Structure formats: C-alpha cells, structure tokens
C-alpha cells in the first residue's frame, strides 16, 4: 500500500492488552497531531481491544 499524500505517514497500531503490533495505517500528521486510538480485533487476544499508535 502506497502513501496517499506528502503529509500522510505510515503508523503502526499495537494492542493495548498484549502489546502486539497488528495493523498499519496512514494518517495525516498536519491535521491529526495526537496519537491514534482505534478499536480493532486482536488475533492473539482473540477479542476486540483498543489499539494505539506506536513510535
């Protein structure tokens, strides 16, 4: 997957419970300065958990 615009950056989302890095996505760093939080399915925990953006 390519990066859409010059301001979009790839970010990695990690499960808050088990700390496993499961997802990658893009975000516009000019409009969204704070860290991303999404509720996604974690295959290791086998349930929906909050995934936070990591460094």
Backbone as CSV, one residue per row, in Angstrom:
resi,resn,N_x,N_y,N_z,CA_x,CA_y,CA_z,C_x,C_y,C_z
1,UNK,0.844,-1.174,0.000,0.000,0.000,0.000,0.887,1.234,0.000
2,UNK,0.662,2.137,-0.927,1.458,3.355,-1.023,0.908,4.448,-0.131
3,UNK,1.728,5.419,0.116,1.308,6.565,0.921,0.555,7.529,0.004
4,UNK,-0.595,8.046,0.464,-1.500,8.825,-0.373,-0.954,10.206,-0.721
5,UNK,-0.590,11.002,0.270,-0.139,12.367,0.027,1.191,12.626,0.691
6,UNK,1.711,13.833,0.485,3.018,14.130,1.067,2.945,14.321,2.579
7,UNK,1.753,14.613,3.124,1.598,14.795,4.569,1.184,13.516,5.278
8,UNK,0.815,12.466,4.517,0.387,11.203,5.116,1.599,10.368,5.497
9,UNK,1.577,9.799,6.681,2.666,8.951,7.171,2.101,7.607,7.607
10,UNK,2.894,6.550,7.413,2.503,5.224,7.867,2.663,5.157,9.377
11,UNK,1.668,4.611,10.067,1.735,4.418,11.511,1.410,2.964,11.817
12,UNK,1.941,2.470,12.929,1.720,1.092,13.365,0.814,1.134,14.584
13,UNK,-0.187,0.250,14.598,-1.112,0.160,15.725,-0.802,-1.098,16.527
14,UNK,-0.681,-0.947,17.847,-0.369,-2.066,18.726,-1.501,-2.264,19.729
15,UNK,-1.771,-3.517,20.049,-2.807,-3.868,21.020,-2.411,-3.346,22.393
16,UNK,-3.371,-2.773,23.099,-3.092,-2.227,24.418,-2.937,-3.330,25.460
17,UNK,-3.585,-4.489,25.256,-3.516,-5.575,26.234,-2.227,-6.386,26.112
18,UNK,-1.946,-6.891,24.903,-0.798,-7.788,24.743,0.409,-7.106,24.101
19,UNK,0.266,-5.855,23.665,1.348,-5.051,23.063,1.835,-5.584,21.717
20,UNK,1.076,-6.469,21.081,1.461,-6.991,19.767,1.087,-5.979,18.691
21,UNK,1.990,-5.778,17.734,1.758,-4.847,16.630,1.023,-5.599,15.528
22,UNK,-0.258,-5.236,15.312,-1.109,-5.986,14.402,-1.446,-5.258,13.116
23,UNK,-1.558,-3.940,13.139,-2.082,-3.199,11.997,-1.175,-2.041,11.613
24,UNK,-1.190,-1.689,10.324,-0.562,-0.466,9.840,-1.621,0.338,9.109
25,UNK,-1.518,1.646,9.177,-2.455,2.532,8.513,-1.745,3.843,8.223
26,UNK,-2.426,4.755,7.541,-1.853,6.071,7.271,-2.647,7.123,8.022
27,UNK,-1.969,8.233,8.312,-2.665,9.358,8.905,-1.989,10.638,8.459
28,UNK,-2.755,11.693,8.383,-2.243,12.998,8.007,-1.713,13.669,9.276
29,UNK,-0.401,13.862,9.350,0.204,14.395,10.568,-0.049,15.885,10.743
30,UNK,-0.455,16.599,9.688,-0.764,18.021,9.843,-2.114,18.224,10.527
31,UNK,-3.098,17.386,10.199,-4.431,17.562,10.772,-4.623,16.770,12.063
32,UNK,-3.939,15.633,12.222,-4.077,14.780,13.410,-2.738,14.705,14.122
33,UNK,-2.523,15.588,15.074,-1.236,15.617,15.772,-1.161,14.614,16.925
34,UNK,-2.303,14.290,17.550,-2.289,13.354,18.674,-2.232,11.921,18.167
35,UNK,-1.946,10.998,19.063,-1.820,9.589,18.687,-3.185,8.973,18.422
36,UNK,-3.216,8.095,17.451,-4.444,7.445,17.014,-4.832,6.317,17.974
37,UNK,-6.128,6.155,18.222,-6.657,5.050,19.021,-7.863,4.482,18.288
38,UNK,-7.808,3.197,17.963,-8.913,2.536,17.281,-9.228,1.222,17.976
39,UNK,-10.496,0.837,17.952,-10.894,-0.453,18.499,-10.872,-1.464,17.358
40,UNK,-9.938,-2.425,17.411,-9.725,-3.397,16.345,-9.660,-4.796,16.952
41,UNK,-9.750,-5.800,16.093,-9.660,-7.190,16.522,-8.192,-7.589,16.666
42,UNK,-7.859,-8.202,17.801,-6.505,-8.702,18.046,-6.531,-10.221,17.917
43,UNK,-5.803,-10.789,16.934,-5.814,-12.241,16.767,-5.147,-12.993,17.919
44,UNK,-4.214,-12.361,18.611,-3.549,-13.026,19.734,-4.477,-13.104,20.951
45,UNK,-5.170,-12.000,21.247,-6.114,-11.975,22.376,-7.451,-12.618,22.015
46,UNK,-7.735,-12.728,20.721,-8.995,-13.267,20.195,-10.213,-12.470,20.659
47,UNK,-10.064,-11.130,20.678,-11.187,-10.257,21.013,-10.894,-8.851,20.496
48,UNK,-11.901,-7.999,20.507,-11.735,-6.612,20.101,-11.138,-5.818,21.257
49,UNK,-10.043,-5.134,20.992,-9.362,-4.323,22.015,-8.989,-2.978,21.408
50,UNK,-8.585,-2.059,22.256,-8.119,-0.751,21.801,-6.691,-0.909,21.288
51,UNK,-6.444,-0.388,20.104,-5.102,-0.387,19.503,-4.631,1.058,19.442
52,UNK,-3.426,1.313,19.939,-2.860,2.655,19.956,-1.685,2.745,18.996
53,UNK,-1.465,3.946,18.517,-0.345,4.215,17.610,0.965,4.107,18.392
54,UNK,1.954,3.437,17.780,3.267,3.314,18.416,4.266,4.165,17.653
55,UNK,5.463,4.296,18.206,6.511,5.091,17.556,7.100,4.341,16.393
